[in-house]
Every structure is written in structure tokens, then in C-alpha cells.
């Protein structure tokens, strides 16, 4: 059955991506640390006629995350796609966060993605196909989002390193860079952003891209 695993499943991008893949008939495994998010999302996804499983795990808890991934594989089989959508999004300037605060943010924004990829990508490589896509952002660093800017720079580097390791074996490593605050009814509506994940997942190997950028729509020129 395979399907897709959404890590960091919650309202916003996580929910929209789960629904996008479910509309294509993909079984879905939802992983989140917040049980309420899972309970809220699962009925909407299963309502599209696909099998859904939910798993509680904090991405900074390596044994729990690996166990959740194993449980998803046991139910659905090795996934066709894994989407890593966990992040700590906060405003902080240089020197504002403690060292531990930066380590906590880095653990979610980057290390959790590495843990998940290290667990799943070798199996995809052995099979010869699969997609591992990470939600990114901050295409330009911002002084009032230091920890997030560092984390998203780390994500882009991580994607490159993972591609070097697993890309030659048929695994598509990529990121979706969201260049603004996610909100329905705006240029950064989560349903619109979710389309990028499906397009990356279904790209022919010869046309693989490592990054899809979701930016604001250009404003029309004023009438003269």
C-alpha cells in the first residue's frame, strides 16, 4: 500500500499535504507530538477514502520517532513519500536565545529531519525509489528570526547532503521553501503550498528539483 508519512502533522501545511496526497488515493500515516492535532486531522483525511494511522512522537525523541516510522511501515509498507514538516517558528534576535534555546530549535528544525531520513532513506534507496521532502523557509535570513534562519539554512544544506548520499539510488530529496507566513486566503494558503509537495513527489527522475519556492504572487502593475 505504501503511501505517505507526514511528520509534524498539524493544522496548516501538514494537514493540507496529508489531504493532497490522500486525494490521490495514498494511504497516510500522521506523526505528531500533539495527540489533539492527530485526532482532529485523521477524520478529514480518512473521509477521502484512504487508510489513515496516527502515531505520537516528538521529533527530538529519536527512539520515539524511529518507532513511529517503524509502526507506519508495519501498517502501510515502506512509504512512497515522507514529508518532514516539524519546525520551531519563533522570533529571536542575535543573543536573545540561550545556547540551549538554539539547540532546542536546531533539534526540531534540522536534526529531526536527519533522524527521519537516516531511518527511511536507506530503505528507499534499497528499493530504488521514494521521495523525502522537508518544509523549508527563510530564503533570505532575517535578523529578527535568527534561530529559524539558521535552521532553514541547515535544511537546505541537509537536502544537498542527503541527495549526495541517496539520490544516485533513486531517492528524490527536496525541500519546499515557503517565503512568508502561512494563512488561508493569502498568497501563502496551505492548500496552494501543498501542491508543491505532490509535484516534487511525482517529478520524473530526469527533471528532479531539489527545491520548490512558494513566494507571494506578483502584484499587477497599476493602471496608467
C-alpha positions in Angstrom: 0.0 0.0 0.0 2.9 2.4 0.8 1.5 5.9 0.7 2.9 9.0 2.5 4.1 9.7 6.0 3.6 13.3 7.4 5.9 14.1 10.2 4.9 17.2 12.1 1.2 16.7 11.2 -0.9 19.7 12.4 -3.1 22.5 11.1 -1.7 24.4 8.2 0.8 22.8 5.8 0.8 19.4 7.5 -3.0 19.0 7.2 -3.1 20.3 3.6 -0.3 18.0 2.5 -2.0 15.0 4.0 -5.2 15.8 2.3 -3.4 16.5 -1.0 -1.8 13.0 -1.0 -5.0 11.4 0.2 -6.9 12.8 -2.8 -4.5 10.8 -4.9 -5.5 7.6 -3.1 -2.4 7.5 -1.0 -2.7 5.8 2.5 -1.5 8.3 5.1 0.5 8.0 8.3 0.3 11.0 10.6 3.1 11.6 13.1 2.9 14.5 15.7 3.7 15.1 19.3 0.3 16.6 19.9 -2.4 14.0 20.1 -5.2 16.6 19.6 -3.8 17.5 16.2 -3.9 13.9 15.2 -7.4 13.4 16.4 -8.6 16.5 14.6 -6.8 15.6 11.3 -7.5 11.9 11.0 -11.2 12.0 10.2 -10.8 14.6 7.5 -8.1 12.5 5.8 -9.9 9.2 6.2 -13.0 10.9 4.8 -11.3 10.9 1.4 -11.5 7.1 1.4 -7.9 6.2 2.4 -6.5 4.3 5.3 -5.0 6.6 8.0 -2.9 5.7 11.0 -1.7 8.1 13.7 1.4 8.0 15.8 2.5 10.2 18.7 6.2 11.1 18.7 8.3 14.2 19.4 10.9 14.7 16.6 13.6 15.4 19.2 13.0 12.0 20.8 15.0 9.7 18.4 13.7 6.4 19.7 10.1 7.6 19.6 10.4 9.0 16.1 12.1 5.8 14.8 9.4 3.7 16.5 6.6 5.7 14.9 8.2 5.3 11.5 8.5 1.6 12.0 4.8 1.4 13.0 3.8 3.3 9.9 5.9 0.9 7.8 4.4 -2.1 9.5 0.8 -0.9 8.7 1.3 0.6 5.2 4.6 -0.7 3.9 7.6 1.4 3.1 6.2 4.8 2.2 6.5 6.3 -1.3 6.9 9.7 0.3 7.9 11.2 3.6 7.2 14.8 4.4 9.1 16.4 7.3 7.1 19.4 8.4 8.2 19.9 12.0 9.7 23.3 13.0 10.0 25.7 15.8 8.9 29.1 14.4 9.7 31.9 16.7 11.1 35.4 16.6 14.5 35.9 18.2 17.4 38.3 17.6 21.2 37.6 17.9 22.0 37.0 21.6 18.3 36.8 22.7 18.1 33.0 22.9 20.2 31.0 25.3 22.6 28.4 23.8 20.1 25.7 24.9 17.3 27.6 23.2 19.2 27.4 19.9 20.0 23.8 20.4 16.3 23.0 21.0 15.3 24.8 17.8 18.0 23.1 15.8 17.0 19.7 17.1 13.5 20.2 15.7 14.2 22.2 12.6 17.2 20.1 11.3 18.2 17.1 13.5 14.7 15.5 13.5 14.7 15.6 9.7 18.1 13.9 9.6 16.9 11.2 12.0 13.9 10.5 9.9 15.9 10.5 6.7 18.6 8.2 8.1 15.8 5.8 9.1 13.8 5.8 5.9 16.0 6.9 3.0 18.4 3.8 3.1 15.3 1.6 2.7 14.0 3.7 -0.2 17.5 3.5 -1.8 17.5 -0.2 -1.5 14.0 -0.3 -3.2 15.2 2.2 -5.8 12.6 4.9 -5.4 10.9 7.3 -3.0 10.6 10.9 -2.0 11.8 12.7 1.1 10.6 16.3 1.2 11.3 18.8 4.0 9.4 22.0 4.6 11.8 24.9 4.5 11.5 28.7 4.6 13.5 31.9 5.1 15.0 32.1 1.5 16.8 35.2 2.9 18.0 35.3 6.5 16.2 37.8 8.7 17.8 39.4 11.7 14.7 39.0 13.9 14.3 35.3 13.1 17.9 34.1 13.9 17.1 30.5 15.1 14.7 29.9 12.2 17.0 31.5 9.6 19.8 29.2 10.8 17.5 26.2 10.8 16.2 26.7 7.3 19.7 27.3 6.0 20.6 23.9 7.7 17.6 22.3 5.9 18.9 23.3 2.5 22.3 22.0 3.3 20.8 18.8 4.7 18.8 18.2 1.5 22.0 18.6 -0.6 23.9 16.1 1.6 21.1 13.6 1.6 20.8 13.9 -2.2 24.5 13.2 -2.5 24.0 10.1 -0.3 20.8 8.7 -1.6 19.9 10.5 -4.8 22.0 8.2 -7.0 20.0 5.2 -5.7 16.7 6.7 -6.8 15.5 8.7 -3.8 14.3 12.2 -4.5 15.4 14.6 -1.8 13.9 18.0 -1.9 12.5 21.0 0.1 9.6 23.3 -0.2 10.7 26.8 0.7 7.8 28.9 2.0 8.7 32.6 1.8 6.0 34.0 4.1 3.6 33.4 6.9 1.2 30.6 6.1 -2.5 31.5 6.3 -5.7 30.5 4.4 -6.9 33.1 1.9 -3.5 34.7 1.4 -0.7 34.2 -1.1 0.6 31.6 1.4 -2.5 29.5 1.7 -1.6 26.0 2.9 -3.7 24.2 0.2 -1.7 26.0 -2.5 1.6 25.2 -0.8 0.6 21.5 -0.6 0.6 21.3 -4.4 4.4 21.7 -4.4 4.9 18.6 -2.4 2.8 16.5 -4.8 4.6 18.0 -7.8 8.0 17.2 -6.4 7.0 13.7 -5.5 5.7 13.0 -9.0 8.5 14.6 -11.0 10.3 12.2 -13.4 13.8 11.5 -12.2 15.3 13.3 -15.1 13.5 16.5 -14.1 14.1 16.3 -10.3 14.4 19.6 -8.5 15.9 20.0 -5.0 13.8 23.0 -4.1 10.4 24.4 -4.8 9.9 28.1 -3.8 6.5 29.3 -2.8 6.5 33.1 -2.9 3.9 35.8 -3.0 2.1 36.4 -6.3 3.4 39.4 -8.3 1.2 42.4 -7.8 -0.4 43.7 -11.1 1.1 46.9 -12.4 -1.1 50.0 -11.6 -3.3 51.2 -14.4 -2.0 54.2 -16.3 
